[in-house]
Amino acid sequence: MEKRDEQAIDAVRLYFERGFSQAEVAARMGLSRPTVAKLLLRGKEAGFVTVEIHDPRETSSVLGEQLAQRFGLVEARVIHDSGASEREILDDLGRVGADLVESLVEDGMSVGVSWGRTMNAIAARLGRTLRCGVEIVQLKGGTSHSSATTNDFEVMRAFCAAFNAIPRYLPLPVIFEDVRTLKIVRSDPYIASILEAGKQTDLIVFTVGDVSAESLAISHAHLKTDEVNALLATAVGDACSRFFTAEGEVAVSSIDERTTGISLKDLSERPIRVLVAGGPKKAAALATALRMGLATHVVVDQDLARVLLRNRGET
C-alpha cells in the first residue's frame, strides 16, 4: 500500500470514527488542512470509507401521509433532496424504491417487473436477500425497434439475483407492427403461459412515463406518424407501455391492441402494486395513474409530491 493511502486511512478514521474536525486531524497528523481535505477525498474515492444517510422522512413524512390519504395508498415514500439534479433524483428513486421492494417481497411470491430508466435504477440498488421460491415475471415485451437499449434483461437478471428467483422472460417486441402477428404469437403455449403469469403476480413493480416524441415508450415502439400524433394529442402517460388519457381510458385502441404484456385492467387488480416515478414531467401521468387506482405503494420525489397535492388544493 502506498504511503498516501495509509495516510488517507488514518485521516478518515480520525475524521469519521473519532469525530475530529479537519483542523484537529491536521494537527494530529502534522499536516496542513488542505492536505487533510485531499486525503479525505482520496479515502472516499478509494472506498476506504463510505457514507450512508438514513433519512426518516423517506419512510414517514407529512407529504407521504398526505399522498397516501389523498389517493388511498397503503404507503407513500417521498424523497427529500432539495436542488437535486435529474440524475440524482433517479438514483434516489432507485435506492428508496429498492428498499421498499425488498421489504415487500416474501418467500414464494410471484413478482412482475417492467423496464425503463427508473426500473433500471431500482434494479441496480437491490441487495441480496435470503428469499426462496420467488419468481420474477417480465410484464411487457422489451425488444426495441430503436438503437437504444431497454435494459429489460438486465432488470430481470438483477431482480432474480436479489431474490434468488426464477426468471420468466417475455422475449417479444413491446408493440407489434401487425395485430394479426401478435395474435399468432400469443397462441404459442410458452408465450401464453408468461402472459398469464403476469396477470397472476402477487406484486408488481413499475413506473409511469410522460408522453412526448422523445419518451421511451414511444421511441422504442414501431409506430406510424399518425399514431404518434394521436398519442401526443390524447395521451398523458403510459404504464407498462399502455397509454392512457387524462380520463384514465385507453388512449389509442389500435396501438393498445398490438401491445405485448399486462393490460391496465389486469395491472390494477394485482394485490401489491409499487409505482416509482419522479420529475415534474411525470406529474400528469402519475396523477392520472393514481386516480385510476394503479398503485398501492408509491415512491416519488418531494417536488412531484407537492405538485400532486397542490393540484388538489392540499398544499
C-alpha positions in Angstrom: 0.0 0.0 0.0 1.2 3.5 -0.9 2.1 5.8 2.0 -0.5 8.3 0.7 -3.2 5.6 1.0 -2.1 4.8 4.6 -2.4 8.5 5.4 -5.8 8.6 3.8 -7.0 5.7 6.0 -5.6 7.4 9.1 -7.3 10.6 8.2 -10.8 9.1 7.5 -10.6 7.1 10.8 -9.9 10.3 12.8 -12.5 12.4 10.9 -15.4 9.9 10.6 -14.8 7.5 13.5 -13.4 9.8 16.1 -15.3 12.9 15.1 -12.3 15.1 14.7 -12.6 18.3 12.7 -10.3 18.7 9.7 -8.2 21.2 11.7 -7.8 18.6 14.5 -6.9 15.9 12.1 -4.3 18.2 10.6 -2.8 18.9 14.0 -2.9 15.3 15.0 -1.1 14.1 11.8 1.2 17.1 11.4 -0.3 18.1 8.1 -2.0 21.1 6.6 -5.8 21.4 6.4 -5.8 21.3 2.5 -3.7 18.1 2.6 -6.2 16.6 5.0 -9.1 17.6 2.7 -7.3 15.8 -0.2 -6.7 12.7 2.0 -10.3 12.5 2.9 -11.3 12.8 -0.7 -8.8 10.1 -1.6 -10.2 7.9 1.1 -13.7 8.2 -0.3 -12.6 7.6 -3.9 -10.6 4.6 -2.9 -13.5 3.1 -1.0 -11.7 3.3 2.4 -14.9 5.0 3.8 -18.5 5.1 2.7 -21.1 7.4 3.9 -24.7 6.2 4.2 -27.5 8.6 5.1 -30.7 7.3 6.8 -33.4 9.9 6.2 -36.5 9.1 8.3 -38.6 11.3 6.1 -38.3 8.7 3.3 -40.4 6.2 5.2 -42.5 8.6 7.2 -43.3 12.2 6.3 -46.2 14.7 6.2 -46.0 14.7 2.4 -46.1 10.9 2.3 -49.0 10.7 4.7 -50.9 13.3 2.6 -50.3 11.4 -0.6 -51.4 8.1 0.9 -54.6 9.7 2.3 -55.5 11.6 -0.8 -55.0 8.6 -3.2 -56.0 5.8 -0.9 -52.5 4.3 -0.9 -51.1 1.7 1.6 -47.8 3.6 1.7 -46.1 6.6 0.0 -42.4 7.2 0.4 -41.1 10.7 -0.5 -37.5 11.6 -1.4 -36.4 14.8 0.2 -33.5 16.2 -1.7 -33.7 19.9 -2.5 -32.0 21.1 -5.6 -31.1 17.6 -6.8 -30.4 17.0 -10.5 -32.4 14.6 -12.7 -29.6 12.1 -12.4 -29.5 12.4 -8.6 -33.3 12.1 -8.3 -33.2 8.9 -10.4 -30.6 7.4 -8.2 -32.6 8.3 -5.1 -35.7 6.8 -6.6 -33.8 3.6 -7.3 -32.4 3.5 -3.7 -35.7 4.1 -1.9 -37.7 2.0 -4.4 -35.3 -0.9 -3.9 -35.6 -0.6 -0.2 -39.4 -0.7 -0.4 -39.4 -3.7 -2.8 -37.1 -5.6 -0.6 -39.4 -5.1 2.4 -42.4 -6.3 0.5 -41.2 -9.4 -1.4 -41.8 -12.6 0.6 -40.9 -16.2 0.1 -42.9 -17.9 -2.7 -44.1 -14.7 -4.3 -44.5 -14.0 -8.0 -43.2 -10.6 -8.8 -43.9 -8.8 -12.0 -41.5 -6.1 -13.3 -41.4 -3.6 -16.1 -38.4 -1.9 -17.6 -37.1 1.6 -18.3 -34.7 4.1 -16.7 -36.4 4.1 -13.3 -36.7 0.3 -13.2 -33.0 0.0 -14.1 -32.2 2.4 -11.2 -34.2 0.2 -8.8 -32.6 -3.0 -10.1 -29.1 -1.5 -9.6 -29.8 -0.8 -5.9 -31.3 -4.1 -4.9 -29.4 -6.0 -2.3 -29.0 -9.8 -2.0 -31.7 -11.3 0.2 -32.4 -14.8 1.6 -35.8 -15.2 -0.1 -36.7 -18.6 -1.6 -39.3 -19.8 -4.1 -39.6 -16.3 -5.7 -40.5 -16.0 -9.4 -39.8 -12.8 -11.5 -42.1 -12.2 -14.4 -41.5 -9.8 -17.2 -44.7 -7.8 -17.6 -44.2 -6.5 -21.1 -42.2 -7.1 -24.2 -38.8 -5.5 -24.3 -37.3 -5.9 -27.7 -36.8 -2.4 -29.1 -37.2 -1.0 -32.6 -34.8 1.8 -31.7 -31.0 1.7 -31.3 -31.3 2.5 -27.6 -31.5 -0.4 -25.1 -34.5 -1.1 -22.9 -32.4 -2.9 -20.2 -35.2 -5.4 -19.8 -32.9 -8.4 -19.5 -30.6 -6.5 -17.1 -33.6 -5.6 -14.9 -34.8 -9.2 -14.8 -31.4 -10.5 -14.0 -30.9 -8.1 -11.2 -34.2 -8.8 -9.6 -33.6 -12.6 -9.9 -30.2 -12.2 -8.3 -31.6 -10.2 -5.4 -34.3 -12.6 -4.6 -32.8 -15.9 -5.6 -35.6 -16.1 -8.1 -36.6 -18.0 -11.3 -37.0 -15.7 -14.3 -40.0 -15.7 -16.7 -38.8 -13.7 -19.7 -41.1 -12.3 -22.4 -38.7 -12.1 -25.4 -41.0 -10.1 -27.7 -41.4 -6.6 -29.1 -43.4 -4.4 -26.7 -45.6 -3.2 -29.6 -46.1 -5.3 -32.8 -46.5 -3.8 -36.2 -49.4 -6.0 -37.1 -52.1 -7.2 -34.6 -52.5 -10.4 -36.6 -48.9 -11.3 -35.8 -49.4 -10.7 -32.1 -52.4 -12.9 -32.1 -50.4 -15.7 -33.6 -47.6 -15.3 -31.2 -50.0 -15.2 -28.2 -51.3 -18.6 -29.2 -47.9 -20.1 -28.6 -48.1 -22.1 -25.3 -44.9 -20.7 -23.8 -45.8 -17.1 -24.6 -49.4 -17.7 -23.4 -48.0 -19.0 -20.1 -45.8 -16.0 -19.5 -48.6 -13.6 -20.3 -50.9 -15.5 -17.9 -48.2 -15.5 -15.2 -48.1 -11.7 -15.5 -51.8 -11.5 -14.8 -51.4 -13.6 -11.7 -48.4 -11.9 -10.0 -48.6 -11.2 -6.3 -46.6 -8.0 -6.5 -45.7 -5.7 -9.4 -43.0 -3.0 -9.7 -43.4 -0.4 -12.4 -43.2 3.2 -13.4 -45.2 5.6 -15.5 -43.9 7.6 -18.4 -44.8 11.0 -19.8 -45.9 11.3 -23.4 -43.6 13.1 -25.7 -41.9 12.4 -29.0 -38.7 11.6 -27.1 -40.3 9.4 -24.4 -39.0 5.8 -24.1 -42.4 4.2 -24.6 -42.8 6.0 -28.0 -39.2 5.9 -29.3 -39.0 2.1 -28.6 -42.2 1.3 -30.5 -42.7 0.9 -34.2 -45.4 3.5 -34.7 -46.7 5.3 -37.7 -46.6 9.0 -37.8 -50.3 9.4 -37.5 -50.3 7.1 -34.4 -47.6 9.1 -32.7 -49.6 12.3 -33.4 -52.7 10.6 -32.0 -50.8 9.7 -28.8 -49.4 13.2 -28.4 -52.9 14.6 -28.8 -54.8 12.3 -26.5 -52.4 10.5 -24.0 -51.0 11.9 -20.8 -48.9 8.9 -19.9 -48.3 5.2 -20.0 -47.9 2.3 -17.6 -46.2 -0.8 -18.9 -46.5 0.8 -22.4 -50.2 1.0 -22.1 -51.1 4.6 -23.0 -53.9 6.3 -21.2 -55.8 9.6 -21.4 -56.4 12.1 -18.6 -59.7 10.3 -18.0 -58.0 7.0 -17.4 -59.1 5.4 -20.7 -57.0 3.7 -23.3 -55.5 6.4 -25.5 -55.3 4.8 -28.9 -57.0 1.4 -29.2 -55.2 0.4 -32.4 -51.9 0.7 -30.5 -53.1 -1.0 -27.3 -54.4 -4.0 -29.4 -50.8 -4.5 -30.6 -49.1 -4.1 -27.2 -47.5 -7.2 -25.6 -47.9 -7.5 -21.9 -50.2 -6.8 -18.9 -53.2 -4.6 -19.6 -54.2 -1.6 -17.4 -57.2 -3.6 -16.0 -55.1 -6.6 -15.0 -52.4 -4.3 -13.6 -54.9 -2.6 -11.4 -56.1 -5.9 -10.0 -52.7 -7.1 -8.6 -52.7 -7.3 -4.8 -49.5 -5.2 -4.3 -48.6 -2.5 -6.9 -45.4 -0.5 -6.4 -45.2 2.6 -8.6 -41.9 4.5 -8.6 -41.7 7.8 -10.5 -40.0 11.2 -10.3 -39.6 14.5 -12.1 -42.1 17.3 -12.9 -42.7 15.9 -16.4 -44.4 12.9 -15.0 -47.0 14.9 -12.9 -49.9 14.4 -15.3 -49.1 10.7 -15.9 -48.7 9.9 -12.2 -51.8 11.9 -11.0 -53.9 10.0 -13.6 -52.4 6.7 -12.7 -53.1 7.2 -9.0 -56.7 8.3 -9.8 -57.0 5.1 -11.8 -56.0 3.0 -8.8 -52.9 1.6 -10.5 -50.8 1.7 -7.3 -51.0 0.6 -3.7 -47.5 1.8 -2.9 -45.7 4.9 -4.3 -42.2 6.3 -4.3 -41.8 9.9 -5.6 -39.6 12.9 -5.1 -40.8 15.8 -2.9 -41.3 18.3 -5.8 -43.5 15.9 -7.7 -45.4 15.0 -4.4 -46.1 18.7 -3.8 -47.3 19.2 -7.4 -49.7 16.3 -7.0 -51.1 17.7 -3.8 -51.2 21.3 -4.9 -53.2 20.4 -7.9 -55.8 19.0 -5.5 -55.6 22.1 -3.3 -53.9 20.3 -0.4 -50.6 22.2 0.0 
